[in-house]
Amino acid sequence: MRNGFDPPIDPYANAKTRRILAFFREIYGRRTLSGQYTNHDTDTETDLLFRETGRYPAVRGFDFIFDSPALSPRTGKDADLAVSWSREGGLVTFSWHWFAPCGRPAFYAEQTGFDLTRAVTEVETACLSPRELDGLLARGRITAECRLLLRDIDAVSARLRRLEEHGVTVLWRPLHEAAGGWFWWGSRGKEAYLWLWRLLVERMNGYHGLHNLLWVWNGQAEDWYVGDEWCDILGDDVYAAPRDYGGQAERFASLTRCSARKMAALTECAVVPDPDALRREGAGWLWFNVWCREFVTGDGKEYADTYTERAALQRAYHSPRILTREDLPEF
C-alpha cells in the first residue's frame, strides 16, 4: 500500500493496470483528469471538445449498453472505439446500462419485471462453467434468472477480454447509481445488489481471468458500499445546475467517508468544474466525466454552452491543474 491507498483488488492485475493506478496515486489531490462520455458508438463529443479547446479529455467514457444478450444480435461499437482511444494515449472507462436478462428488455426498473432477488443464491456459481451452471438449473439448484444473469456477465466479459488483448485497461463502473433504485440492479435493495457486485468481481477476475480492470464503485449511498476488498476507486454522479462550476466539495467529503483507502472520482457530471474551485474547496476528484449529448452538443454538430460556457471549458482544459490526454504519460 502506497500513499495510504490500497493496491488493486485483483492480485493478478496486469502491469499496465498497476502503472495506471500508481499514476493515479501520484496525482491524486493535486491534479484532476478531464473526462467526457461520448454518445454511444460515436466520437461526437470528443471531436467537439478538440475543436473548441485543441485538446482531448484524458478519460473517455464508453458503455456496453448494446452488448447485453437481451438485445441480440446487435452489439455496440464502443469496444472498438475504446481500443482506438487507448492506442492514442487516452484512458478508458466503461459503464453498463444492462438490459434485464429476462422479462422486458430494459434497464430502468419501472420498465422491466426482472426481479434480482429471484437470481440470488447461496450456491457458489461464480467460477462454474456454463455446462455446470446448466446442470444446476436442470436440477432446480438455481433459477432461470440466475442462469441468465451469468450468461450476460459472460457476454460482457468476452468484450472486456478483447479489450485486454488489445492492451486496454478499463476503469470499470458497473451497477452504477444502485441506491437510487431507478435501475433494476438497485431496485430490490442493498443485499441483492451487494450479492450481484461480488458475483461480478469473482466471475470476471476469477473465472474469466480478466486482469485489466480497476473496479469503480458508484453506488451513490455510503451504506451501500461494497467494502475495500471489492473495489479500487470510489465514484459519485453529481448533476449540478447549468453553469454551476463549483467543486462539489460536500459530495466529495461524503464519498470519501466510505473509505480513506480509496481515491474518489466524479464519475458523471453535467458541468465541467472550475479548477480554482476544486483547489479552493478541497475537492480533490481524481477525474470528472461530463455526460454526453445535451451536456455538450446542440444539434450534434456544434458545441452547446448550456451547461458549460466556452470560456469555462477553455479555462479548465488549459489549466495546469486539469490533465488532458496530451498530458498523460505512456503507460
NORSUL-V421941 format. One record per pair of residues at least 12 apart in sequence whose C-alpha atoms are under 10 Angstrom apart, sorted by the first residue. I is the first residue (numbers start at 1). J is the second residue. If there is no record, write none. Layout:
i = <I | I>
j = <J | J>
This chain:
i = <1 | 2 | 2 | 2 | 2 | 3 | 3 | 3 | 3 | 3 | 4 | 4 | 4 | 4 | 5 | 5 | 5 | 5 | 5 | 5 | 5 | 5 | 5 | 5 | 6 | 6 | 6 | 6 | 6 | 6 | 6 | 6 | 6 | 6 | 6 | 7 | 7 | 7 | 7 | 7 | 7 | 8 | 8 | 8 | 8 | 8 | 8 | 8 | 8 | 8 | 8 | 8 | 9 | 9 | 9 | 9 | 9 | 9 | 9 | 9 | 9 | 9 | 10 | 10 | 10 | 10 | 10 | 10 | 10 | 10 | 10 | 10 | 10 | 10 | 10 | 10 | 10 | 11 | 11 | 12 | 12 | 12 | 12 | 12 | 12 | 13 | 13 | 13 | 13 | 13 | 13 | 13 | 13 | 14 | 14 | 14 | 14 | 14 | 14 | 14 | 15 | 15 | 15 | 15 | 16 | 16 | 16 | 16 | 16 | 16 | 16 | 17 | 17 | 17 | 17 | 17 | 17 | 17 | 17 | 17 | 17 | 18 | 18 | 18 | 18 | 18 | 18 | 19 | 19 | 20 | 20 | 20 | 20 | 20 | 20 | 20 | 21 | 21 | 21 | 21 | 21 | 23 | 23 | 23 | 24 | 24 | 24 | 25 | 25 | 25 | 27 | 27 | 27 | 27 | 28 | 28 | 28 | 28 | 28 | 28 | 28 | 29 | 29 | 29 | 29 | 29 | 29 | 29 | 29 | 29 | 29 | 30 | 30 | 30 | 30 | 30 | 30 | 30 | 30 | 30 | 31 | 31 | 31 | 31 | 31 | 31 | 31 | 31 | 31 | 31 | 31 | 31 | 32 | 32 | 32 | 32 | 32 | 32 | 32 | 32 | 32 | 32 | 32 | 32 | 32 | 32 | 32 | 32 | 33 | 33 | 33 | 33 | 33 | 33 | 33 | 33 | 33 | 33 | 33 | 33 | 33 | 33 | 33 | 33 | 33 | 33 | 33 | 34 | 34 | 34 | 34 | 34 | 34 | 34 | 34 | 34 | 34 | 34 | 34 | 34 | 34 | 34 | 34 | 34 | 34 | 34 | 35 | 35 | 35 | 35 | 35 | 35 | 35 | 35 | 35 | 35 | 35 | 35 | 35 | 35 | 35 | 35 | 35 | 35 | 35 | 35 | 35 | 35 | 35 | 35 | 36 | 36 | 36 | 36 | 36 | 36 | 36 | 36 | 36 | 36 | 36 | 36 | 36 | 36 | 36 | 36 | 36 | 36 | 36 | 36 | 37 | 37 | 37 | 37 | 37 | 37 | 37 | 37 | 37 | 37 | 37 | 37 | 37 | 37 | 37 | 37 | 37 | 37 | 37 | 37 | 38 | 38 | 38 | 38 | 38 | 38 | 38 | 38 | 38 | 38 | 39 | 39 | 39 | 39 | 39 | 39 | 39 | 39 | 39 | 39 | 40 | 40 | 40 | 40 | 40 | 40 | 40 | 40 | 40 | 40 | 40 | 40 | 41 | 41 | 41 | 41 | 41 | 41 | 41 | 41 | 41 | 41 | 41 | 41 | 42 | 42 | 42 | 42 | 43 | 43 | 43 | 43 | 44 | 44 | 44 | 44 | 44 | 44 | 44 | 45 | 45 | 45 | 45 | 45 | 45 | 45 | 45 | 45 | 45 | 45 | 45 | 45 | 46 | 46 | 46 | 47 | 47 | 48 | 48 | 48 | 48 | 48 | 48 | 48 | 49 | 49 | 49 | 49 | 49 | 49 | 49 | 49 | 50 | 51 | 51 | 52 | 52 | 52 | 52 | 52 | 52 | 52 | 53 | 53 | 53 | 53 | 53 | 53 | 53 | 53 | 54 | 54 | 54 | 54 | 55 | 55 | 55 | 55 | 55 | 55 | 55 | 55 | 56 | 56 | 56 | 56 | 56 | 56 | 56 | 57 | 57 | 57 | 57 | 57 | 57 | 57 | 57 | 57 | 57 | 57 | 58 | 58 | 58 | 58 | 58 | 58 | 58 | 58 | 58 | 58 | 58 | 58 | 58 | 58 | 58 | 59 | 59 | 59 | 59 | 59 | 59 | 59 | 59 | 59 | 59 | 59 | 59 | 59 | 59 | 60 | 60 | 60 | 60 | 60 | 60 | 60 | 60 | 60 | 60 | 60 | 60 | 61 | 61 | 61 | 61 | 61 | 61 | 61 | 61 | 61 | 61 | 61 | 61 | 61 | 61 | 61 | 61 | 62 | 62 | 62 | 62 | 62 | 62 | 62 | 62 | 62 | 62 | 62 | 62 | 63 | 63 | 63 | 63 | 63 | 63 | 63 | 63 | 63 | 63 | 63 | 63 | 63 | 63 | 64 | 64 | 64 | 64 | 64 | 64 | 64 | 64 | 64 | 64 | 64 | 64 | 64 | 64 | 65 | 65 | 65 | 65 | 65 | 65 | 65 | 65 | 66 | 66 | 66 | 66 | 66 | 67 | 67 | 67 | 67 | 67 | 67 | 67 | 67 | 67 | 68 | 68 | 68 | 68 | 68 | 68 | 68 | 68 | 68 | 68 | 68 | 68 | 68 | 69 | 69 | 69 | 69 | 69 | 69 | 69 | 69 | 69 | 69 | 69 | 69 | 69 | 69 | 70 | 70 | 70 | 70 | 70 | 70 | 70 | 70 | 70 | 70 | 70 | 71 | 71 | 71 | 71 | 71 | 75 | 76 | 78 | 78 | 79 | 79 | 79 | 79 | 79 | 79 | 79 | 80 | 80 | 80 | 80 | 82 | 82 | 82 | 82 | 82 | 82 | 83 | 83 | 83 | 83 | 83 | 83 | 83 | 83 | 84 | 84 | 85 | 85 | 86 | 86 | 86 | 86 | 86 | 86 | 87 | 87 | 87 | 88 | 88 | 88 | 89 | 89 | 89 | 89 | 89 | 89 | 89 | 90 | 90 | 90 | 90 | 90 | 90 | 90 | 90 | 90 | 91 | 91 | 91 | 91 | 91 | 91 | 91 | 92 | 92 | 92 | 92 | 92 | 93 | 93 | 93 | 93 | 93 | 93 | 93 | 93 | 93 | 93 | 93 | 94 | 94 | 94 | 94 | 94 | 94 | 94 | 95 | 95 | 95 | 95 | 95 | 95 | 95 | 95 | 95 | 96 | 96 | 96 | 96 | 96 | 96 | 97 | 97 | 97 | 97 | 98 | 98 | 98 | 98 | 98 | 98 | 98 | 98 | 99 | 99 | 99 | 99 | 99 | 100 | 100 | 100 | 100 | 100 | 100 | 100 | 100 | 100 | 100 | 100 | 100 | 101 | 101 | 101 | 101 | 101 | 101 | 101 | 101 | 101 | 101 | 101 | 101 | 102 | 102 | 102 | 102 | 102 | 102 | 103 | 103 | 106 | 106 | 107 | 107 | 107 | 107 | 108 | 108 | 108 | 108 | 108 | 108 | 108 | 109 | 109 | 109 | 109 | 109 | 109 | 109 | 109 | 110 | 110 | 110 | 110 | 110 | 111 | 111 | 111 | 112 | 112 | 113 | 114 | 114 | 114 | 114 | 114 | 115 | 115 | 115 | 115 | 115 | 115 | 116 | 116 | 116 | 116 | 116 | 116 | 116 | 116 | 116 | 116 | 116 | 116 | 116 | 117 | 117 | 117 | 117 | 117 | 117 | 117 | 117 | 117 | 117 | 117 | 118 | 118 | 118 | 118 | 118 | 118 | 118 | 119 | 119 | 119 | 119 | 119 | 119 | 119 | 119 | 119 | 119 | 119 | 119 | 120 | 120 | 120 | 120 | 120 | 120 | 120 | 120 | 120 | 120 | 120 | 121 | 121 | 121 | 121 | 121 | 121 | 122 | 122 | 122 | 123 | 123 | 123 | 124 | 125 | 125 | 125 | 125 | 125 | 125 | 125 | 125 | 126 | 126 | 126 | 126 | 126 | 126 | 126 | 126 | 126 | 126 | 126 | 126 | 127 | 127 | 127 | 127 | 127 | 127 | 127 | 127 | 128 | 128 | 128 | 129 | 130 | 130 | 130 | 130 | 133 | 133 | 133 | 133 | 133 | 134 | 149 | 149 | 150 | 150 | 150 | 153 | 153 | 153 | 153 | 153 | 154 | 154 | 154 | 154 | 154 | 156 | 157 | 157 | 157 | 157 | 157 | 157 | 157 | 157 | 158 | 158 | 158 | 160 | 160 | 160 | 160 | 160 | 160 | 160 | 161 | 161 | 161 | 161 | 161 | 161 | 163 | 163 | 164 | 164 | 164 | 164 | 165 | 165 | 167 | 168 | 168 | 169 | 169 | 169 | 169 | 169 | 170 | 170 | 170 | 170 | 170 | 170 | 171 | 171 | 171 | 171 | 171 | 171 | 171 | 172 | 172 | 172 | 172 | 172 | 172 | 172 | 172 | 172 | 173 | 173 | 173 | 173 | 173 | 173 | 173 | 173 | 173 | 173 | 173 | 173 | 174 | 174 | 174 | 174 | 174 | 174 | 174 | 175 | 175 | 175 | 175 | 175 | 175 | 175 | 175 | 175 | 176 | 176 | 176 | 176 | 176 | 176 | 176 | 176 | 176 | 177 | 177 | 177 | 177 | 177 | 177 | 177 | 177 | 178 | 178 | 178 | 178 | 178 | 178 | 178 | 178 | 178 | 179 | 179 | 179 | 179 | 179 | 179 | 179 | 179 | 179 | 180 | 180 | 180 | 185 | 186 | 186 | 189 | 190 | 190 | 190 | 190 | 190 | 191 | 193 | 193 | 193 | 194 | 194 | 194 | 194 | 194 | 194 | 195 | 197 | 197 | 197 | 197 | 198 | 198 | 198 | 198 | 201 | 201 | 201 | 201 | 202 | 213 | 214 | 214 | 214 | 215 | 215 | 215 | 215 | 215 | 216 | 216 | 216 | 216 | 216 | 216 | 216 | 216 | 216 | 216 | 216 | 216 | 217 | 217 | 217 | 217 | 217 | 217 | 217 | 217 | 217 | 217 | 218 | 218 | 218 | 218 | 218 | 218 | 218 | 218 | 218 | 218 | 218 | 218 | 219 | 219 | 219 | 219 | 220 | 220 | 220 | 220 | 220 | 220 | 221 | 221 | 221 | 221 | 222 | 222 | 222 | 222 | 222 | 222 | 223 | 224 | 225 | 225 | 225 | 226 | 227 | 227 | 228 | 228 | 228 | 228 | 228 | 231 | 232 | 232 | 232 | 232 | 233 | 233 | 233 | 233 | 233 | 233 | 233 | 234 | 234 | 234 | 234 | 234 | 234 | 234 | 234 | 234 | 234 | 234 | 234 | 234 | 234 | 235 | 235 | 235 | 235 | 235 | 235 | 235 | 235 | 235 | 235 | 235 | 235 | 235 | 235 | 236 | 236 | 236 | 236 | 236 | 236 | 236 | 236 | 236 | 236 | 236 | 236 | 236 | 237 | 237 | 237 | 237 | 237 | 237 | 237 | 237 | 237 | 237 | 237 | 238 | 238 | 238 | 238 | 238 | 238 | 238 | 238 | 238 | 238 | 239 | 239 | 239 | 239 | 239 | 239 | 240 | 240 | 240 | 240 | 240 | 240 | 241 | 241 | 241 | 242 | 242 | 242 | 242 | 242 | 242 | 242 | 242 | 242 | 243 | 243 | 243 | 243 | 243 | 243 | 243 | 243 | 243 | 243 | 243 | 244 | 244 | 244 | 244 | 244 | 244 | 244 | 245 | 245 | 245 | 245 | 245 | 245 | 245 | 245 | 245 | 245 | 245 | 245 | 245 | 246 | 246 | 246 | 246 | 246 | 246 | 246 | 246 | 246 | 246 | 246 | 247 | 247 | 247 | 247 | 247 | 247 | 247 | 247 | 247 | 247 | 247 | 247 | 247 | 247 | 247 | 248 | 248 | 248 | 248 | 248 | 248 | 248 | 248 | 248 | 249 | 249 | 249 | 249 | 249 | 249 | 249 | 249 | 249 | 250 | 250 | 250 | 251 | 251 | 252 | 252 | 252 | 252 | 252 | 252 | 252 | 252 | 253 | 253 | 253 | 263 | 263 | 263 | 263 | 264 | 264 | 264 | 264 | 264 | 264 | 265 | 265 | 265 | 265 | 265 | 265 | 265 | 266 | 266 | 266 | 266 | 266 | 266 | 266 | 266 | 267 | 267 | 267 | 267 | 267 | 267 | 267 | 268 | 268 | 268 | 268 | 268 | 268 | 269 | 269 | 269 | 269 | 269 | 269 | 270 | 270 | 270 | 270 | 270 | 270 | 270 | 270 | 270 | 270 | 270 | 271 | 271 | 271 | 271 | 271 | 271 | 271 | 271 | 271 | 271 | 271 | 271 | 271 | 272 | 272 | 272 | 272 | 272 | 272 | 272 | 272 | 272 | 272 | 272 | 272 | 273 | 273 | 273 | 273 | 273 | 273 | 273 | 273 | 274 | 274 | 274 | 274 | 274 | 274 | 274 | 274 | 274 | 275 | 275 | 275 | 275 | 275 | 275 | 275 | 275 | 275 | 276 | 276 | 276 | 276 | 278 | 279 | 287 | 287 | 288 | 290 | 294 | 294 | 295 | 295 | 296 | 296>
j = <261 | 22 | 25 | 26 | 261 | 22 | 25 | 26 | 28 | 261 | 25 | 260 | 261 | 262 | 21 | 22 | 25 | 232 | 233 | 259 | 260 | 261 | 262 | 263 | 21 | 25 | 228 | 229 | 231 | 232 | 233 | 260 | 261 | 262 | 263 | 21 | 22 | 229 | 232 | 261 | 262 | 21 | 22 | 211 | 213 | 214 | 215 | 229 | 230 | 231 | 232 | 233 | 201 | 205 | 213 | 214 | 215 | 228 | 229 | 230 | 231 | 232 | 201 | 202 | 205 | 206 | 209 | 210 | 211 | 212 | 213 | 214 | 215 | 229 | 230 | 231 | 232 | 205 | 211 | 205 | 206 | 209 | 210 | 211 | 212 | 169 | 205 | 209 | 210 | 211 | 212 | 213 | 214 | 164 | 167 | 169 | 210 | 211 | 212 | 213 | 169 | 211 | 212 | 331 | 167 | 168 | 169 | 211 | 212 | 330 | 331 | 167 | 168 | 169 | 170 | 171 | 211 | 212 | 213 | 214 | 331 | 169 | 211 | 212 | 213 | 214 | 331 | 330 | 331 | 91 | 169 | 171 | 214 | 329 | 330 | 331 | 171 | 214 | 232 | 233 | 263 | 328 | 329 | 331 | 263 | 286 | 287 | 262 | 263 | 286 | 284 | 286 | 321 | 323 | 263 | 264 | 265 | 284 | 285 | 286 | 287 | 263 | 264 | 278 | 279 | 282 | 283 | 284 | 285 | 286 | 321 | 278 | 279 | 282 | 283 | 284 | 285 | 286 | 321 | 322 | 275 | 278 | 279 | 284 | 285 | 286 | 287 | 319 | 320 | 321 | 322 | 323 | 58 | 265 | 266 | 275 | 278 | 283 | 284 | 285 | 286 | 287 | 288 | 320 | 321 | 322 | 323 | 324 | 57 | 58 | 59 | 91 | 265 | 266 | 285 | 286 | 287 | 288 | 289 | 317 | 321 | 322 | 323 | 324 | 325 | 327 | 328 | 56 | 57 | 58 | 59 | 60 | 272 | 273 | 286 | 287 | 288 | 289 | 290 | 316 | 317 | 321 | 322 | 323 | 324 | 325 | 56 | 57 | 58 | 59 | 60 | 61 | 90 | 91 | 92 | 93 | 266 | 267 | 268 | 269 | 272 | 287 | 288 | 289 | 290 | 291 | 322 | 323 | 324 | 325 | 49 | 56 | 57 | 58 | 59 | 60 | 61 | 62 | 93 | 267 | 268 | 269 | 272 | 287 | 288 | 289 | 290 | 291 | 292 | 296 | 57 | 59 | 60 | 61 | 62 | 63 | 92 | 93 | 94 | 95 | 267 | 268 | 269 | 289 | 290 | 291 | 292 | 293 | 295 | 296 | 60 | 61 | 62 | 63 | 78 | 290 | 291 | 292 | 293 | 296 | 61 | 62 | 63 | 78 | 291 | 292 | 293 | 294 | 297 | 300 | 61 | 62 | 63 | 64 | 65 | 66 | 76 | 77 | 78 | 81 | 292 | 293 | 62 | 63 | 64 | 65 | 66 | 76 | 77 | 78 | 79 | 80 | 81 | 82 | 62 | 77 | 78 | 81 | 60 | 78 | 81 | 85 | 292 | 293 | 296 | 297 | 300 | 301 | 302 | 57 | 60 | 290 | 291 | 292 | 293 | 295 | 296 | 297 | 300 | 301 | 302 | 303 | 60 | 292 | 296 | 301 | 303 | 296 | 297 | 300 | 301 | 302 | 303 | 304 | 296 | 297 | 302 | 303 | 310 | 313 | 314 | 317 | 317 | 302 | 303 | 302 | 303 | 310 | 311 | 313 | 314 | 317 | 310 | 311 | 313 | 314 | 315 | 316 | 317 | 318 | 314 | 317 | 318 | 326 | 314 | 317 | 318 | 323 | 324 | 325 | 326 | 327 | 90 | 317 | 323 | 324 | 325 | 326 | 327 | 90 | 91 | 288 | 289 | 317 | 322 | 323 | 324 | 325 | 326 | 327 | 85 | 89 | 90 | 91 | 92 | 287 | 288 | 289 | 322 | 323 | 324 | 325 | 326 | 327 | 328 | 85 | 86 | 89 | 90 | 91 | 92 | 93 | 171 | 287 | 288 | 289 | 323 | 324 | 325 | 82 | 85 | 86 | 90 | 91 | 92 | 93 | 94 | 171 | 289 | 290 | 325 | 78 | 82 | 91 | 92 | 93 | 94 | 95 | 170 | 171 | 173 | 267 | 268 | 289 | 290 | 291 | 292 | 77 | 78 | 79 | 81 | 82 | 92 | 93 | 94 | 95 | 96 | 170 | 172 | 76 | 77 | 78 | 79 | 82 | 93 | 94 | 95 | 96 | 97 | 98 | 172 | 173 | 174 | 76 | 77 | 78 | 79 | 94 | 95 | 96 | 97 | 98 | 99 | 156 | 159 | 160 | 174 | 78 | 94 | 95 | 96 | 97 | 98 | 99 | 107 | 78 | 96 | 97 | 98 | 99 | 79 | 96 | 97 | 98 | 99 | 152 | 155 | 156 | 159 | 96 | 97 | 98 | 99 | 100 | 101 | 105 | 151 | 152 | 153 | 154 | 155 | 156 | 98 | 99 | 100 | 101 | 102 | 105 | 148 | 149 | 151 | 152 | 153 | 154 | 155 | 156 | 98 | 99 | 100 | 101 | 102 | 103 | 104 | 105 | 106 | 148 | 152 | 99 | 100 | 101 | 105 | 106 | 159 | 159 | 94 | 159 | 92 | 94 | 159 | 160 | 162 | 163 | 168 | 159 | 162 | 163 | 166 | 94 | 163 | 166 | 168 | 169 | 170 | 162 | 163 | 164 | 165 | 166 | 167 | 168 | 169 | 166 | 168 | 168 | 325 | 163 | 166 | 167 | 168 | 169 | 170 | 166 | 167 | 168 | 325 | 326 | 330 | 325 | 326 | 327 | 328 | 329 | 330 | 331 | 168 | 324 | 325 | 326 | 327 | 328 | 329 | 330 | 331 | 168 | 169 | 170 | 171 | 325 | 328 | 331 | 168 | 169 | 170 | 171 | 172 | 169 | 170 | 171 | 172 | 173 | 213 | 214 | 215 | 216 | 267 | 289 | 160 | 170 | 171 | 172 | 173 | 174 | 216 | 170 | 171 | 172 | 173 | 174 | 175 | 176 | 216 | 267 | 156 | 172 | 173 | 174 | 175 | 176 | 174 | 175 | 176 | 183 | 152 | 153 | 156 | 174 | 175 | 183 | 184 | 185 | 112 | 114 | 152 | 183 | 184 | 112 | 113 | 114 | 115 | 116 | 145 | 148 | 149 | 152 | 183 | 184 | 185 | 114 | 116 | 144 | 145 | 146 | 147 | 148 | 149 | 150 | 151 | 152 | 153 | 114 | 115 | 144 | 145 | 148 | 149 | 115 | 145 | 183 | 184 | 182 | 183 | 184 | 185 | 181 | 182 | 183 | 184 | 185 | 186 | 187 | 181 | 182 | 183 | 184 | 185 | 186 | 187 | 188 | 181 | 182 | 183 | 184 | 187 | 182 | 183 | 184 | 183 | 184 | 184 | 145 | 184 | 185 | 187 | 188 | 145 | 184 | 185 | 187 | 188 | 192 | 145 | 146 | 149 | 184 | 185 | 186 | 187 | 188 | 189 | 192 | 193 | 195 | 196 | 145 | 146 | 185 | 187 | 188 | 189 | 191 | 192 | 193 | 195 | 196 | 142 | 143 | 144 | 145 | 146 | 188 | 192 | 142 | 143 | 144 | 145 | 146 | 147 | 148 | 149 | 150 | 192 | 195 | 196 | 142 | 143 | 145 | 146 | 149 | 191 | 192 | 193 | 195 | 196 | 199 | 141 | 142 | 143 | 146 | 192 | 195 | 141 | 142 | 195 | 136 | 141 | 142 | 199 | 142 | 146 | 147 | 150 | 199 | 202 | 203 | 207 | 150 | 198 | 199 | 200 | 201 | 202 | 203 | 204 | 205 | 206 | 207 | 208 | 199 | 202 | 203 | 204 | 205 | 206 | 207 | 208 | 150 | 203 | 207 | 207 | 147 | 150 | 151 | 154 | 146 | 147 | 148 | 150 | 151 | 147 | 196 | 200 | 199 | 200 | 203 | 199 | 200 | 203 | 204 | 208 | 200 | 203 | 204 | 207 | 208 | 204 | 200 | 203 | 204 | 205 | 207 | 208 | 209 | 210 | 204 | 208 | 210 | 172 | 204 | 208 | 210 | 211 | 212 | 213 | 204 | 208 | 209 | 210 | 211 | 212 | 210 | 212 | 210 | 211 | 212 | 213 | 210 | 212 | 212 | 212 | 213 | 211 | 212 | 213 | 214 | 331 | 211 | 212 | 213 | 214 | 215 | 216 | 212 | 213 | 214 | 215 | 216 | 232 | 233 | 212 | 213 | 214 | 215 | 216 | 217 | 231 | 232 | 233 | 213 | 214 | 215 | 216 | 217 | 218 | 219 | 231 | 233 | 234 | 235 | 267 | 197 | 200 | 215 | 216 | 217 | 218 | 219 | 193 | 194 | 196 | 197 | 200 | 216 | 217 | 218 | 219 | 216 | 217 | 218 | 219 | 220 | 235 | 236 | 237 | 267 | 217 | 218 | 219 | 220 | 221 | 235 | 236 | 237 | 190 | 193 | 194 | 217 | 218 | 219 | 220 | 221 | 224 | 193 | 218 | 219 | 220 | 221 | 222 | 223 | 224 | 225 | 219 | 220 | 221 | 197 | 219 | 224 | 224 | 219 | 223 | 224 | 225 | 226 | 224 | 219 | 224 | 226 | 219 | 224 | 225 | 226 | 227 | 230 | 226 | 217 | 226 | 230 | 231 | 226 | 229 | 230 | 231 | 213 | 215 | 230 | 231 | 230 | 232 | 231 | 232 | 233 | 230 | 231 | 232 | 233 | 234 | 230 | 231 | 232 | 233 | 234 | 235 | 236 | 262 | 263 | 264 | 265 | 267 | 230 | 231 | 232 | 233 | 234 | 235 | 236 | 264 | 265 | 267 | 231 | 233 | 234 | 235 | 236 | 237 | 255 | 264 | 265 | 266 | 267 | 268 | 234 | 235 | 236 | 237 | 234 | 235 | 236 | 237 | 238 | 255 | 236 | 254 | 255 | 258 | 254 | 255 | 256 | 257 | 258 | 259 | 258 | 258 | 255 | 258 | 259 | 258 | 258 | 259 | 258 | 259 | 260 | 261 | 262 | 262 | 261 | 262 | 263 | 264 | 259 | 261 | 262 | 263 | 264 | 265 | 286 | 252 | 255 | 256 | 258 | 259 | 261 | 262 | 263 | 264 | 265 | 266 | 267 | 285 | 286 | 252 | 255 | 256 | 262 | 263 | 264 | 265 | 266 | 267 | 268 | 285 | 286 | 287 | 288 | 251 | 252 | 254 | 255 | 256 | 264 | 265 | 266 | 267 | 268 | 269 | 285 | 288 | 251 | 265 | 266 | 267 | 268 | 269 | 270 | 288 | 289 | 290 | 291 | 251 | 252 | 266 | 267 | 268 | 269 | 270 | 271 | 288 | 290 | 268 | 269 | 270 | 271 | 290 | 291 | 269 | 270 | 271 | 272 | 273 | 307 | 270 | 271 | 307 | 270 | 271 | 272 | 295 | 305 | 306 | 307 | 308 | 309 | 270 | 271 | 272 | 273 | 274 | 305 | 306 | 307 | 308 | 309 | 312 | 270 | 271 | 272 | 273 | 274 | 307 | 308 | 270 | 271 | 272 | 273 | 274 | 275 | 276 | 277 | 278 | 307 | 308 | 309 | 312 | 271 | 272 | 273 | 274 | 275 | 276 | 277 | 278 | 280 | 281 | 283 | 266 | 272 | 273 | 274 | 275 | 276 | 277 | 278 | 279 | 280 | 281 | 282 | 283 | 284 | 285 | 266 | 273 | 277 | 278 | 281 | 282 | 283 | 284 | 285 | 277 | 278 | 279 | 280 | 281 | 282 | 283 | 284 | 285 | 281 | 282 | 283 | 266 | 283 | 264 | 265 | 266 | 281 | 282 | 283 | 284 | 285 | 282 | 283 | 284 | 284 | 285 | 286 | 287 | 283 | 284 | 285 | 286 | 287 | 288 | 283 | 284 | 285 | 286 | 287 | 288 | 289 | 283 | 284 | 285 | 286 | 287 | 288 | 289 | 290 | 285 | 286 | 287 | 288 | 289 | 290 | 291 | 287 | 288 | 289 | 290 | 291 | 292 | 288 | 289 | 290 | 291 | 292 | 295 | 288 | 289 | 290 | 291 | 292 | 294 | 295 | 296 | 306 | 307 | 308 | 288 | 289 | 290 | 291 | 295 | 296 | 305 | 306 | 307 | 308 | 309 | 312 | 313 | 288 | 289 | 290 | 295 | 307 | 308 | 309 | 312 | 313 | 315 | 316 | 317 | 288 | 290 | 308 | 312 | 313 | 315 | 316 | 322 | 308 | 312 | 313 | 315 | 316 | 317 | 319 | 321 | 322 | 312 | 315 | 316 | 317 | 318 | 319 | 320 | 321 | 322 | 315 | 316 | 319 | 321 | 321 | 321 | 322 | 323 | 322 | 308 | 306 | 307 | 307 | 308 | 308 | 309>
